[in-house]
Amino acid sequence: MDFLDGSLLDIEQNVQPAAMSPPDSSKTKLQLPMSCDPPGPLNPVKQLVWIIFGATGHMGRSLVRSCLNQGDLVVAVGRVFENTIQSMQGWHENCFGTLCDVRSRESVQGVLERAIQHFGHVDIIANCSGYGVIGACEDQDDHEIRNQFETNFMGTLHIIQLSLPYFREQGAGRYLIFSSTSGALGVPGLGPYCATKYAVEGLIEAMLYEIDSFNIKATLVEPGLVRRDEPDWDSNPLPTWGHFLIKPASEPYSHPTSPALHAKRMVQWLGDKQPTSAVKCAELVWQLGHCSYPPLRLLLGSYAIESIRDRLRSIIEELEDWKHLHFPVPPDAQLNEEKSESEDSAKRNSVMNQNEPKQK
């Protein structure tokens, strides 16, 4: 994929090096809420260095353009089977192109080293890479499931584990991890893919508590129905749609109205409609990188908002239905349980002491 084809040619006429023309944040129409302290008159824009994994995908390309258009410096990370170093070198004077397979720790480590060597430091790491297989849970084999986990979850974990020591030493850093509404909703036909996104959500939410004292921030970006990465068109034997591979349905799931085919119908509709603008999403993600108080989650698009709101409403209603099924322990019974546990513990200790060899 040639990044210059209809992508950065229009940027070169608008972007000047930051030293010549400082970024004008007023050009961005959409804006994050003031509680985030987004870039603006009260929070002047500073030139930051980004590493953007998945930069050759639909969402990644849009984010690279947005960052360059605002005067930031970008390390655009493409996938090995799609690009060559030579094809990425001429993208833009403020952009350094490189290749990576996020499933490999050594490959991710190489990206970090080249980025620091080229720009001197790194401020923000965004991971836009993603991969999914459409098919019933029963129909997906071990290879397909493991590959989704290795790309979506382990790839994210590699990026974080290898860059955290650098951010800690630097005393600041930021992660923008592209998740999905599939990390909050179970989508028929995308079971293993949803599982990888649920895992990423849990990872980032837990990690926030661990890294907050180091002045390192992280946000889960959840776009609603935005086509992002493209799969390996040449080497993968499965048909493709968007950034998903389509697994042929087995007989029990092959009926046109089968719930397992819901994901296929959804991405087919997505390919025709594109309800959420990747360009506007990228503008907001750029603001997210420059705001002072980033949220844990950034939901982008009405589909993401409504679908997750409906999911949370359903959970609350379910809790209300079952809240009467509680099992409080009466105070007297609790005292008896504690006394019994204490006696059992004393007996175990006594037996252990009797069995210990005598020291001569």
Secondary structure, DSSP 8 states (H G I E B T S, - for coil): --TIIIIIHHHHTT---TTTS---GGG--S---GGG--SBTTB-----EEEEETTTSHHHHHHHHHHHHTT-EEEEEE-TTT--HHHHTTSBTTEEEEE--TT-HHHHHHHHHHHHHHHS---EEEE----EEES-GGG--HHHHHHHIIIIIIHHHHHHHHHHHHHHHHT-EEEEEE--GGGTS--TT-HHHHHHHHHHHHHHHHHHHHHGGGTEEEEEEEESS-------TTT--S-EETTEEE----GGG-STT-GGGHHHHHHHHHHHH--S-HHHHHHHHHHHHH-SS--SEEEESHHHHHHHHHHHHHHHHHHHHHTT------HHHHHHHHHHHHHHHHHHHHHHHHHS----
